[in-house]
Amino acid sequence: MQHFPAVEQWLAAAIGLSARQMQTPEQRWAELRTIGEPPPLTPHVFLANRDIACEKIMEVFSGTTIQLKLDTHFPDQVVDFVSAFVADMGEDARIDTVGRCLIVSGADAWNDITTLPEQHILVADFDLDESDGSTTRLLEKARRLGHAVIFGGMPGGIPHPTRVSLLTPNIDQVKVALEKATYNEERARILANQSGGNLSSLLRCLQNLSLMPEWSQGTDASELAVAELLGAWSENSEADKAVVEILSKKAYGEWIEKMREVALRPGTPLIQRNGAWKVVARYEGWYALGPRLFDEHLGLIKKVAVSVLRERDPQFDLSPDERYAASIHGKVLNHSNLLRNGLADSLALLGSHPKALTSCSFNKAEATAFLAVREILAGADWVLWASLNDLIPLLSEAAPVEFLDAVENALNSDPCPFDTVFAQEGAGIMGRNYMTGLLWGLETLAWDAEYLTRVVIILGELAARDPGGNWVNRPVNSLSTILLPCLPQTCAPIQKRKAAVLTLFNELPDVAWKLILDLLPRSHQITLGSRKPAWRKMIPDEWSKGVTQREYWEHIASYAELAISSAKQDLSKLAELIDRLADLPPPARDQLLTYLKSNTVISMSQADRLRLWTKLIDLVLNHKKFADAEWALKPDVVNEIAVIAESLTPEAPIYHHQRLFSVYDFNLYEEKSNYEEQRKVLENLRQKAVGEVYAHGNVEAVLEFAKSVETPWRVGVVFGMIAANDVEEKILPALLESENNSLAQFAGGFVLGMFRNRRWQWVDDIDTSQWKPSQKGQFLAYLPFTPDTWKRATQLLEEDESPYWSKTNVNPYETEEGLEQAVDRLVQYNRPYKAIRCLERLRHDKQPLDSHQAVRVLQAVPHSSESVHMMDMHAIVDVIKALQDDPDINTYDLFQIEWAFLPLLDRNHGASPRLLEQRLADDPAFFCEVIRTVFQSKNEDCPVEESTEQQEKIATNAYHLLGEWSTPPGSHKDGTFSGDALTAWLEDVKMACVKSGHLEIALLMFGHVLIHAPPDPDGLWIHHSAATVLNAKDANDMRDGFRTELLISRGAHCVDPEGREERELAEKYRTQAEEIEDCGYYRLASSLRELATSYEHGAEREVSRDFFDE
């Protein structure tokens, strides 16, 4: 037994004996997992964000590594990590490990164990600092006797391959791990926030320990309390340092010296990176250091918080589309975002946890918070509200009443600042929404029943002002998120929520109506939840999301009742509610149906009943068609609705038949199959309907009917197919160019209907001698896009066919022949984009492309004023690629076309300017010309002239060409590569660019394209000729370009917090550097090693982010 102390340790504990300074991982885990239980902790809590450390520790247990140092600011977490790792092992591996692994907490036990001949894995649970001579001897003793060692220590010191960073998980990772351990979601969120991701702090929070950490008791604790009050700051900001001096009452240099010492001590909550300082685990620090803060500190924090947070962000001096580059324009805040967030957090802590400041006067902390918020928001204009966007949620927590007062005052002011803030919303990747902070602040306060009604009314007023936009963060969405019956984001009881909605109905009925419809059940109703408070205790620990079935249906019933009550007063709302009838609970649905068959509704005018009848008929049809769907109403209910619909049927044909001319035919079909048969039935119904309208009021009635339906052109088609000869003159040509859009559409449909029924004889029989050319052109434009129409355009319009070709709806799939003629005419009358679509049809049909015609079309495109669609862009690229594949194409023409459409010929469109790129590779003079077009000469005697707009466009195109260039010199069209050609090309470029003053930039751009050089036939990853020119003594610029392009070639990528991808790339380029150096290209190898180093630094940077950026 003495040879296996791990087993002895277990046995000693099992029979009640004491074994000093030793513990097995299982024993340690048994203690650790029960902290704060129930529920017990799981290994995931201690392993989160530590995959690399897990891989390294596995190397120790597998015997490939005998010593491992875990670099951490919190060395006390090392043993917990190892114990959790062992607990997470598979059963067989764990049994094997437990038998030879010991946690040692003192030097005496260490010495005893290392004298044993059997090899063990020793985990140091005491300070084993390598800088100390005695502990170095302990490590050496263990190593010499074959024991593996795991120990922790502060980062720094001599680099060694057997050390790895023990990362700290971020707040979200801790929350997720606690939830996996079956902690209540809200309890997990609170613990994660309070600990700030620090697992040592988490364990203290779980135990509700009032013990003060060592760092809160030292001589520098009072200075650390100032850092806690600041929260974070940047010493790269003079403004931040000035704030530090105000709070500390010391010169920054004097005060920061102490903080630097504090930050280097194990376990302290103060961390630093790149001049940025931050206090982590602020909740624990607030209570631990709070007694060292006095009234004087509160007066100072209020002063600096108001001063810093009332600063107007100068980015708003720029237009919305320029703000993404505000830092480039020097439009930045004086104080860092670190300090601004830190101070806002401090105000929230003052207002939410005032009792931590035991040395301050009664109520002083809370008063400081609400006075600061009051002053910060006093008279705030739109710029200040927008400047505070990211901080508003914290200000709302700091002083809820003062915050709500400020928002209400802003809403009541004229002009209202939020109207302008709404208007700042931008689209696209760089666009921003400066209302999100306000919405999140209001969502936060809605968790408290005391503030719910005020928040709902404020959000309602904001929703009434909201002009809409691209962002999903909208006031009405915040309202529905907060009150959603299945997942309410408030702790207010049901009655309070009902009262809030009813109040909204009384004050803002239109907003309340939209909200009610959002709250009624839907088949696809999802929510991501609202913002929860960071510091203020508004949500009980035991809160769980969701509601009981009884609560849910109670909510739905009350909202449905409100909806019905409101709909009875407004016909539009009643029609809208019918669309949601299937979503109503049965009692509410019955109430609505009872109202619909009441005398109040039946006695309505035909025009009013029409809307309700149409909605009901559509509802019945839809539920009969999909009777087998889960969401479908029961047949007896559908039949009842059908009876009600029948009682509301409008008698007059002009009303009764309108629904037959809706936009989507499918919605009018009564079955899910036999679509062709149903189409014919629908067509017959439409003809019968228009016939009835005509019979009741002649052409005038038909025209009025056309103006009342969704698709007047369909009415025209049907009327054209059934009309008598004598009606034609009442429609043509008068309505062809009617200013009433419905009548103009009707006329177009009428022409098409007459044509379908009577064909070309009817067209030729029409007397157009008194028609204007524009009327003739419009008439022809409504006819099919075929050669027969084009022939008549020539006959009727003679020399000027523009009235037709400028208006016709070009549908190249209406004809099987003659598109070549249409292409020429469309180009002639300045519609080259439509000509492109005709060429695309020819390509689709595998017909030969007339390259000369295609060139003419493409040459006309840049000069066209037509509106452009994305499909046109794809068609253009397709035609250009066809020309590139044509061996007989005139290279001059292709050159001009590729140059004109250069922005389209990129990887996104699956194309490239092949001729231009080959020209760059073949013709050094052309390359030099492009360089001179883009870049200024370095020759002093070369005058700098202001560029014209045209010159700037040419330069932009040229720069784009260089940026996309991927055909290196020496490349031939047949795919072969000539090193001699590359060398000769470079010599010519050097001679020309030395003379013009462009050598450096030319070599730089040449270096970029060399990443596309092919491998050498002998197996080297790059052709020897390319490696030779890159390795030249005078090729520094070339190597810079080569290295830069390698970096760029990585493209967009996801950030791996453990830096795996960066390490893989570093390894790749180090391997390539070794290969290239072995061939004698040591300068190029050095450049590749620099690139590898930059990726290694990138990996370290990602790892070092740790929880600093939380």
Buried (B, 14 or more C-beta within 10 A) or exposed (E): EEEBBBBBBBEBBEEEEEBEBBBBBBBBBBEBBEBBEEEEBBBBBBBBBBEBBBEBBBBBBEEEBBBBBBBBBBBBBBBBBBBBBBBBBEEEBBEEBBEBBBBBBBBEBBBBBBEBEBBBBBBBBBEBBBEEEEBEEBBEBBBEBEBBBBBBBBEEEEEEEEBBBBBBBBBEBBBBBBBBBEBBBBBBBBBBBBBBBBBBBBBBBBEEEEEBBEBBEBEBBBBBBBBBBBBBBBBEBEBBBEBBBEBBEBEBEEBBEBBEEBBBBBBBBBBBEEEBBBBBBBBBBBBBBBBBBBBEBBEBBBBBBBBBBBBBBBBBEBEBEBBBEBEEEEBBBEBBBBBBBBBBBBBBBBBBBBEBBEEBEEEBBBBBBBBBBBBBBEEBBBBBBBBBBBBBBBBBBBBBBBBBBBBBEBBEEEEBBBEBBBEBBBEEEEBBBBBBBBBBBBBBBBBBBEBBBBBBBBBBBBBBBBEEBEBEBBBBBBBBBBBBBBBBBBBBEBEBBBBBBBBBBEBBBBBBBBBBBBBBBEEEBEBEEBBBBBBBEBBEEEBEEEBEEEBBBBBBBBBBBBBBEBBBEBBEBBBBBBEBBBBBBEEBBEBBBEBBBEEEBEEBEBEBBBBBBBBBBBBBBBBBBEEEEEEBBEEEBBEBBBEBBEBBBBEBBBBBBBBBBBEEBEEBBEEEEEEEEBBEBBBEBBBBBBBBBBEEBEBEBBBEBBBBBEBBBBBBBBBBBBBEEEBBEBBBBEBBBBEEEBBBBBBBBBBBBBBEEBEEEBBEEBEBEEBEBBBBBBBBBBBBBBBBBBEBBEEBBEEEBBBBBBBBEBBBEEBEEBBEEBBBBBBBBBBBBBBBBBBBBBBEEEEEBBBEBBBBBBBBBEEBEEEEEEEBBBBBBBBBBBBBEBEEBEEEBBBBBBBBBBEBBBEEBEBBBBBBBBBBBBBBEBBBBBBBBBBEBEEEEEEEEEEEEEEEEBBBBBBBBBEBBBBBBBBEEEEEBBBEBBBBBBEBBBEBBEEBBBBBBBBBBBBBBBBBBBEBEEEBBBBBBBBBBBBBEEBBBBBBBBBBBBEEEEEEEEEBBBBEBBBEBBEBBBEBBEBBBEBEBEBBBBBBBBBBEBBBBBBBEBBBBBBBEB
